[in-house]
């Protein structure tokens, strides 16, 4: 595996959450810089064997919005 993908969302209470696709990795942080550092740390802990560890993490930011359709 060369890459691991994280879905990142703004948390309702502030900050951000990140969840890896196809792996049991979840982390959160108050800022995007802190979140990136937490993702690195979580991946290193999850994949202790360097030969199986992904070389890259892709961060896919998901932003949900609602708009009124009422006239």
Secondary structure as a PSIPRED ss2 file (coil, helix, strand):
# PSIPRED VFORMAT (PSIPRED V4.0)

   1 X C   1.000  0.000  0.000
   2 X C   1.000  0.000  0.000
   3 X E   0.000  0.000  1.000
   4 X E   0.000  0.000  1.000
   5 X E   0.000  0.000  1.000
   6 X E   0.000  0.000  1.000
   7 X E   0.000  0.000  1.000
   8 X E   0.000  0.000  1.000
   9 X E   0.000  0.000  1.000
  10 X E   0.000  0.000  1.000
  11 X C   1.000  0.000  0.000
  12 X C   1.000  0.000  0.000
  13 X C   1.000  0.000  0.000
  14 X C   1.000  0.000  0.000
  15 X C   1.000  0.000  0.000
  16 X E   0.000  0.000  1.000
  17 X E   0.000  0.000  1.000
  18 X E   0.000  0.000  1.000
  19 X E   0.000  0.000  1.000
  20 X E   0.000  0.000  1.000
  21 X C   1.000  0.000  0.000
  22 X C   1.000  0.000  0.000
  23 X C   1.000  0.000  0.000
  24 X C   1.000  0.000  0.000
  25 X C   1.000  0.000  0.000
  26 X E   0.000  0.000  1.000
  27 X E   0.000  0.000  1.000
  28 X E   0.000  0.000  1.000
  29 X E   0.000  0.000  1.000
  30 X C   1.000  0.000  0.000
  31 X C   1.000  0.000  0.000
  32 X H   0.000  1.000  0.000
  33 X H   0.000  1.000  0.000
  34 X H   0.000  1.000  0.000
  35 X H   0.000  1.000  0.000
  36 X H   0.000  1.000  0.000
  37 X H   0.000  1.000  0.000
  38 X H   0.000  1.000  0.000
  39 X H   0.000  1.000  0.000
  40 X H   0.000  1.000  0.000
  41 X H   0.000  1.000  0.000
  42 X H   0.000  1.000  0.000
  43 X H   0.000  1.000  0.000
  44 X H   0.000  1.000  0.000
  45 X H   0.000  1.000  0.000
  46 X H   0.000  1.000  0.000
  47 X C   1.000  0.000  0.000
  48 X C   1.000  0.000  0.000
  49 X C   1.000  0.000  0.000
  50 X C   1.000  0.000  0.000
  51 X C   1.000  0.000  0.000
  52 X C   1.000  0.000  0.000
  53 X C   1.000  0.000  0.000
  54 X C   1.000  0.000  0.000
  55 X C   1.000  0.000  0.000
  56 X E   0.000  0.000  1.000
  57 X E   0.000  0.000  1.000
  58 X E   0.000  0.000  1.000
  59 X E   0.000  0.000  1.000
  60 X E   0.000  0.000  1.000
  61 X E   0.000  0.000  1.000
  62 X E   0.000  0.000  1.000
  63 X C   1.000  0.000  0.000
  64 X C   1.000  0.000  0.000
  65 X C   1.000  0.000  0.000
  66 X C   1.000  0.000  0.000
  67 X C   1.000  0.000  0.000
  68 X C   1.000  0.000  0.000
  69 X C   1.000  0.000  0.000
  70 X C   1.000  0.000  0.000
  71 X C   1.000  0.000  0.000
